[in-house]
């Protein structure tokens, strides 16, 4: 089966496994794992921030990143299909006691005029104040759409002017970087905190990082332990992340090319495919998923009429061409 359900399905390459096997390790709860420290310092530097914290999941990284900006009883604004609103099982309310309000954009983009209208200053004990604005780059449920740097910079300027913070869910920020050529440090400059993932496009088996100020990371380290996320000899996992940064970033361009091939075969305009995710609209998503499976391709529904195809490290050009032939027949 050719599995296009998600880019989280990759398996470590042999060279990644070798790096993991030979990793120098220590107890990370004591701050003594040298490989974890190298990874955290490297990722923080890539985004131009003071510090980073390695975590087991992207959801935990997002929860702790947002809570570093938004106090209980305050709100964060985000796009309606943002991962923090749709796919983290209400964790931000359950753990952090915060609320959300959303704007709607078909491509998951920054809609600054609407954000201006949504923003709520502190008006006393009768209204929920907006503490932060969250953006997702690339935007998962908008088909891997890239948020233009200029729009992010405009948002940063607005947020600074009104005293709000900016959170960036950068689970697939590496895809945005490769697709646009925008340096990671420029993406980092528009956000107070980021969450970036190693186990999607980069192909590591586990791990995300929260990136931000030294103070924010120090507090997040306490909350990570409080939530059960303190890990021990984590260097084995961090080594996979370091290997991925060394070997799996530039190759994301192959995933993007494969995604455009699949989009064209499935009848979706490839010009709308920015990175490695294709959303195919069908009258019956479940029927399309079943038919694709009969043809040897696994895909996932993301709504009653929408199916998501995701290319990744384990999908070769030959796999993409075979899947494209199946989609062409279904189209």
C-alpha positions as CSV (number, residue, x, y, z in Angstrom):
1,X,0.0,0.0,0.0
2,X,1.1,3.5,-0.8
3,X,0.3,5.5,2.4
4,X,-0.6,9.1,1.9
5,X,-2.6,9.6,5.1
6,X,0.0,11.7,6.8
7,X,3.7,12.7,6.9
8,X,3.9,11.4,10.4
9,X,4.0,7.8,9.1
10,X,7.7,7.9,8.1
11,X,10.1,5.4,9.5
12,X,13.7,6.2,10.4
13,X,16.2,5.7,7.7
14,X,19.2,3.4,8.3
15,X,21.5,6.3,8.8
16,X,19.1,7.9,11.2
17,X,18.9,4.7,13.2
18,X,22.7,4.6,13.3
19,X,22.8,8.2,14.6
20,X,20.3,7.2,17.3
21,X,22.2,4.1,18.3
22,X,25.4,6.1,18.8
23,X,23.9,9.1,20.6
24,X,25.6,10.4,23.7
25,X,22.9,10.5,26.4
26,X,22.2,11.6,30.0
27,X,19.1,12.3,32.2
28,X,17.3,15.2,30.5
29,X,15.0,15.8,33.6
30,X,18.3,16.8,35.3
31,X,19.3,18.8,32.2
32,X,22.2,16.4,31.6
33,X,21.5,15.0,28.2
34,X,24.2,16.5,25.9
35,X,22.5,15.5,22.6
36,X,19.2,17.2,23.7
37,X,21.1,20.3,24.6
38,X,22.8,20.4,21.2
39,X,19.4,20.0,19.5
40,X,17.8,22.7,21.6
41,X,20.6,25.2,21.1
42,X,20.7,24.5,17.4
43,X,17.0,25.0,16.8
44,X,16.8,28.1,18.9
45,X,19.6,29.6,16.9
46,X,18.0,28.7,13.6
47,X,14.9,30.8,14.5
48,X,16.9,33.6,16.2
49,X,15.5,33.0,19.7
50,X,17.3,32.5,23.0
51,X,16.2,29.0,23.9
52,X,14.2,25.9,23.0
53,X,12.7,22.9,24.8
54,X,12.5,19.4,23.3
55,X,9.1,17.8,23.8
56,X,7.5,14.4,22.9
57,X,4.7,15.9,20.8
58,X,3.7,18.9,18.8
59,X,0.4,19.3,20.7
60,X,2.4,19.6,24.0
61,X,4.7,22.1,22.4
62,X,1.7,24.2,21.2
63,X,-0.1,24.0,24.6
64,X,3.0,25.1,26.5
65,X,3.9,27.8,23.9
66,X,0.4,29.3,24.0
67,X,0.1,29.2,27.8
68,X,3.4,31.1,28.0
69,X,1.6,34.0,26.4
70,X,-2.0,33.7,27.5
71,X,-3.1,33.6,31.2
72,X,-6.2,31.7,32.4
73,X,-9.3,33.7,31.5
74,X,-7.7,35.4,28.5
75,X,-8.0,34.5,24.8
76,X,-6.0,33.6,21.8
77,X,-7.2,34.4,18.3
78,X,-6.6,31.9,15.5
79,X,-8.0,30.8,12.1
80,X,-11.0,28.5,12.4
81,X,-9.2,25.4,11.2
82,X,-6.0,25.9,13.1
83,X,-4.5,22.8,14.7
84,X,-4.7,24.4,18.1
85,X,-8.4,24.9,17.7
86,X,-9.4,21.8,15.8
87,X,-7.0,18.9,16.5
88,X,-5.6,19.2,20.1
89,X,-8.8,17.9,21.8
90,X,-9.5,21.1,23.7
91,X,-6.1,20.9,25.5
92,X,-5.7,24.7,25.7
93,X,-8.9,25.1,27.7
94,X,-8.5,21.9,29.7
95,X,-4.9,22.6,30.8
96,X,-4.5,26.3,30.5
97,X,-8.0,27.7,31.1
98,X,-7.9,29.9,28.0
99,X,-10.5,30.6,25.4
100,X,-10.3,31.1,21.6
101,X,-12.0,33.1,19.0
102,X,-11.5,32.5,15.3
103,X,-11.5,34.0,11.9
104,X,-12.3,32.1,8.7
105,X,-10.1,32.0,5.6
106,X,-10.3,29.4,2.9
107,X,-6.5,29.3,2.7
108,X,-5.8,29.7,6.4
109,X,-4.3,33.1,5.8
110,X,-3.7,36.1,8.0
111,X,-6.8,38.3,7.6
112,X,-5.6,41.4,9.3
113,X,-8.7,43.6,8.9
114,X,-10.8,40.8,10.6
115,X,-8.1,40.3,13.3
116,X,-8.3,44.0,14.0
117,X,-12.0,43.7,14.5
118,X,-11.7,40.6,16.7
119,X,-9.0,42.0,18.9
120,X,-10.3,42.8,22.4
121,X,-8.2,45.1,24.6
122,X,-8.4,44.8,28.4
123,X,-11.7,46.6,29.1
124,X,-12.1,45.7,32.7
125,X,-14.0,42.8,34.4
126,X,-16.7,42.4,31.8
127,X,-14.9,41.2,28.6
128,X,-12.3,38.6,27.8
129,X,-9.0,40.3,26.7
130,X,-7.0,39.1,23.7
131,X,-3.5,38.2,24.9
132,X,-2.1,36.6,21.7
133,X,-2.7,35.8,18.1
134,X,-1.8,32.4,16.7
135,X,-0.9,31.5,13.1
136,X,-0.1,28.2,11.5
137,X,2.6,28.0,8.8
138,X,2.2,25.9,6.8
139,X,-1.5,25.5,7.5
140,X,-2.4,21.9,7.7
141,X,-6.2,21.8,7.0
142,X,-5.9,24.5,4.4
143,X,-3.8,22.1,2.3
144,X,-0.3,22.9,3.5
145,X,-0.7,26.6,2.5
146,X,2.2,28.9,3.2
147,X,1.5,32.2,5.0
148,X,3.4,35.0,3.1
149,X,6.2,36.6,5.1
150,X,4.8,40.1,4.4
151,X,1.5,39.2,6.0
152,X,3.2,37.8,9.0
153,X,5.3,40.9,9.4
154,X,2.2,43.1,9.2
155,X,0.6,41.0,11.9
156,X,3.7,41.3,14.0
157,X,3.5,45.1,13.7
158,X,-0.2,45.2,14.6
159,X,0.3,42.9,17.6
160,X,3.2,44.9,18.9
161,X,1.1,48.1,18.6
162,X,-1.7,46.7,20.7
163,X,0.4,44.9,23.2
164,X,-0.5,41.3,22.0
165,X,1.9,38.4,21.5
166,X,2.2,36.2,18.5
167,X,2.4,32.4,18.6
168,X,3.4,30.4,15.5
169,X,2.5,26.8,15.0
170,X,5.4,25.9,12.8
171,X,4.8,22.1,12.7
172,X,5.7,22.3,9.0
173,X,7.7,25.5,9.0
174,X,10.5,23.6,7.3
175,X,8.2,23.1,4.3
176,X,7.4,26.8,4.2
177,X,11.1,27.6,4.3
178,X,12.0,25.3,1.4
179,X,9.0,26.3,-0.7
180,X,9.7,30.1,-0.3
181,X,13.4,30.4,0.5
182,X,12.5,32.6,3.5
183,X,15.2,32.1,6.2
184,X,13.9,30.4,9.3
185,X,15.2,33.4,11.3
186,X,12.8,35.7,9.5
187,X,9.9,33.4,10.4
188,X,11.2,33.4,14.0
189,X,11.3,37.2,14.1
190,X,7.6,37.5,13.7
191,X,6.7,35.3,16.7
192,X,7.2,35.5,20.4
193,X,7.1,31.7,20.6
194,X,7.0,28.9,18.1
195,X,6.3,25.2,18.1
196,X,8.3,23.3,15.4
197,X,8.0,19.6,14.7
198,X,10.7,17.0,13.7
199,X,8.4,14.0,13.2
200,X,6.5,15.2,10.1
201,X,8.3,16.3,7.0
202,X,11.7,15.9,8.5
203,X,11.0,12.2,9.2
204,X,12.2,11.8,12.8
205,X,10.2,9.2,14.8
206,X,9.3,11.5,17.7
207,X,9.7,15.1,18.8
208,X,8.8,18.8,18.6
209,X,10.4,21.9,20.2
210,X,9.0,25.0,21.7
211,X,11.2,28.0,20.8
212,X,11.2,31.3,22.6
213,X,12.8,33.5,25.3
214,X,15.0,32.0,28.0
215,X,12.3,32.9,30.6
216,X,9.5,31.3,28.6
217,X,11.5,28.1,28.1
218,X,12.4,27.9,31.8
219,X,8.7,28.1,32.8
220,X,7.8,25.6,30.1
221,X,10.3,23.1,31.4
222,X,8.4,23.1,34.7
223,X,5.1,22.7,33.0
224,X,6.4,19.9,30.8
225,X,7.3,17.9,33.9
226,X,4.0,18.8,35.5
227,X,2.2,17.4,32.5
228,X,4.2,14.2,32.5
229,X,6.5,15.2,29.6
230,X,9.8,15.0,31.5
231,X,11.9,12.3,29.7
232,X,15.2,10.7,30.6
233,X,17.8,9.5,28.1
234,X,16.1,11.5,25.4
235,X,19.3,12.0,23.4
236,X,18.4,8.9,21.4
237,X,15.4,10.8,20.0
238,X,17.2,14.1,19.8
239,X,19.9,12.5,17.6
240,X,17.2,11.6,15.1
241,X,16.2,15.3,15.0
242,X,19.7,16.4,14.5
243,X,20.2,13.9,11.7
244,X,16.9,15.1,10.1
245,X,18.1,18.8,10.2
246,X,21.3,17.7,8.5
247,X,19.8,15.5,5.8
248,X,16.1,15.9,5.4
249,X,15.4,19.7,5.0
250,X,16.3,20.4,1.4
251,X,14.8,17.2,0.1
252,X,11.3,18.5,1.1
253,X,11.3,20.0,-2.4
254,X,10.8,16.5,-3.7
255,X,7.7,16.0,-1.5
256,X,6.3,19.3,-2.9
257,X,6.8,18.2,-6.5
258,X,5.2,14.8,-5.7
259,X,2.2,16.6,-4.2
260,X,1.7,18.7,-7.3
261,X,1.8,15.5,-9.4
262,X,-0.9,14.0,-7.3
263,X,-3.0,17.1,-7.3
264,X,-3.1,17.3,-11.1
265,X,-4.0,13.6,-11.4
266,X,-6.8,14.0,-8.9
267,X,-8.3,17.0,-10.7
268,X,-7.0,19.6,-8.2
269,X,-5.2,22.7,-9.5
270,X,-1.5,22.1,-8.7
271,X,-1.0,25.9,-8.5
272,X,-3.0,25.8,-5.3
273,X,-0.5,23.2,-3.8
274,X,2.2,25.1,-1.9
275,X,3.9,22.3,-0.2
276,X,3.3,18.6,0.6
277,X,-0.5,18.5,1.3
278,X,-3.3,18.2,-1.2
279,X,-7.0,18.5,-0.3
280,X,-9.2,16.8,-2.8
281,X,-12.9,17.8,-2.9
282,X,-15.4,15.0,-3.7
283,X,-19.1,14.7,-3.1
284,X,-18.5,11.6,-1.0
285,X,-15.1,11.5,0.8
286,X,-15.7,8.1,2.3
287,X,-16.4,6.5,-1.1
288,X,-13.2,8.1,-2.5
289,X,-11.1,6.8,0.4
290,X,-12.5,3.3,-0.1
291,X,-11.9,3.4,-3.9
292,X,-8.4,4.6,-3.4
293,X,-7.7,1.8,-1.0
294,X,-8.9,-0.7,-3.5
295,X,-6.4,0.7,-5.9
296,X,-3.6,0.3,-3.3
297,X,-3.4,3.9,-2.0
298,X,-4.3,5.0,1.6
299,X,-5.7,8.5,2.0
300,X,-7.6,10.2,4.8
301,X,-10.9,12.1,5.0
302,X,-10.8,15.5,6.7
303,X,-14.5,16.2,6.2
304,X,-17.5,14.7,4.6
305,X,-16.5,16.0,1.1
306,X,-12.7,16.5,1.6
307,X,-9.8,14.1,1.4
308,X,-6.2,14.8,2.4
309,X,-3.2,13.5,0.5
310,X,0.2,14.0,2.1
311,X,3.6,13.2,0.5
312,X,6.6,12.5,2.7
313,X,10.0,10.9,3.0
314,X,8.8,7.3,2.4
315,X,7.0,8.2,-0.9
316,X,9.4,7.8,-3.8
317,X,8.8,9.3,-7.3
318,X,7.7,5.8,-8.4
319,X,5.2,5.7,-5.6
320,X,3.8,9.1,-6.5
321,X,3.4,8.1,-10.1
322,X,1.6,4.9,-9.2
323,X,-0.7,6.8,-6.8
324,X,-1.3,9.4,-9.5
325,X,-2.5,6.8,-11.9
326,X,-5.0,5.5,-9.3
327,X,-6.3,9.1,-8.8
328,X,-6.6,9.7,-12.5
329,X,-8.9,6.7,-12.9
330,X,-11.0,7.8,-9.9
331,X,-11.2,11.4,-11.3
